[in-house]
């Protein structure tokens, strides 16, 4: 048990507390306060609240920020995804428009990117300029994105 405590970063003095000290550690499977996603998520999207967060080990590191998502017929899909790739100055050939600071997280072209917070998208998650830059810099291929309804 001593090696486990050391690997978890617990102080040597906490050994006297025994199991009670371990009960105070955050549960990694629980959602972060304020975000409806699990601790596995690096980015969390709440479709019903039009809000998104960046997270690390269950702790909110940025946000919540306002978002807009897919319009009827182009709904942003709920589920768990992984960042596929990033493109700082992506141009959508399908919709003939710019998608700055794109972070693609589905295999069907859904991405976080800078976009209008007043107009719904064709499935992507629109962010303000500042939020799009932050998401672009923080997220990397393989990171977990959770989308909840």
N, C-alpha and C positions, 0 to 999 in steps of 0.2 A: 504494500500500500504506500510505502514511503516514496518509491519511484514514481508511482502514479501521481501523488501529490506534487512532487517536483516537476513532473512533466506538465502538470496543469497550472503551474505557476503559483501554487499555494505556499505561503510562508511556513517555515518550520514550526512556528508557534501554533499554527492551526491544527497540528497533529493532536494536541491535547483535547481539541473539540471533537475528534472522532468523526462519526458519520454525520453529526449535526452540521459540521462545516460544509460537507459535500451537498447537503440539501439546500444550501443557500446559493449554489452555482446556478446560473441561468440554464434553462433547458434549451438545447439547441434546436429542438423541433418545434418550439413555440413561435408564434408570430411576434414580430416586434411591436411594441406599443405604438398605436397609431397607423400601422400598416397591416393589411389583412393577409400578408404572405408569410410563408415559413422562413425559418432562419437560413435555409438553403439558397434563398433568392438573393441575387446581386442587384436586381432591379425588380420592383413591384409595381403593378398597374392595377388600380381599382376602377373598373369600367363604370360602375354605378355612381361613383363619387367624382369621376373625371379628375383623378389625382394619381400621381406616380411618385415613387421614392427610390433612392439608391440605398442599398443596405450592405452590411458586412457582418457575417456571423450573427445575424439576428438583430443587429443594431442599425437604426436608421442613421445614415451618414449625410444625406442630402434630401431635402423635401419635407413634406409633400409639396409638389408643384402642380399647377393646373395643366391639364392636357385636353386635347380633343382627339377623338378616335373615329372609327369607321361609321359612315352614314348607312342608312338602311340599304340593304343589298350588298354592302361592302363592309360588314361588321368585322371589327377586330376580334380574332378568335381567342376565347379563353383557353388556358392550359399552361403547361410548363414547357418552356423553350430554351434554347441555348443560342447565344450570340454566334452568328455565322461569319460575318465580316463587317468591316466599316469602310465608309467612303465619304471623305470630307466634303466633296463637291459633286455628289451624285446627281445625275439628270435622269428623270423617269421618262423612258421612251414610251411606256404604256400610257402615261397621262400627260406627256409633253410639258414637264415642269421641273423646277429645281427641288432638290431634297438635301439641303445643306446639313452637314454633320450627321449623316445617316449611320445608324447602328442597326443592321439587319439581324433579326432574331427568329425568323421562320425561313423555311425553304421555299416559301411562296412569295417572298418580296415584302413582307411586313417589317417596318423599321420604326425606330424612334428617329425623328428628325425635326429640324426647325420648320415650323409651319404656323398657320393661322390658328389662334386659340378661339376664333369666332366661327370657323367653318369646319365642318366635319370632313374627314379624309376618305380615301378609298381603302381604308383598313389600317393605315399607319397610325402612329402615335405622334401627334403634333406637340412640340414643346416650344417655349419661348427661345429666343436666341441664346440667352445666358444659360438656360437649362440644357439646351441642345449641346452647347460647348462642353458643359460639365459632364453630361452623359457620354459624349463622344470620348472625352479624356479618361473617364473612369471605367468604362466597360471594355471588355476584350473578348476575342473569340473564345467560346467555351463557357463564358459566364452564364449563370442561370437567370432567366427572365420568367416571372410568374405573372399571369394575367388572370384576374378573378372578376367574376360578374358581380 
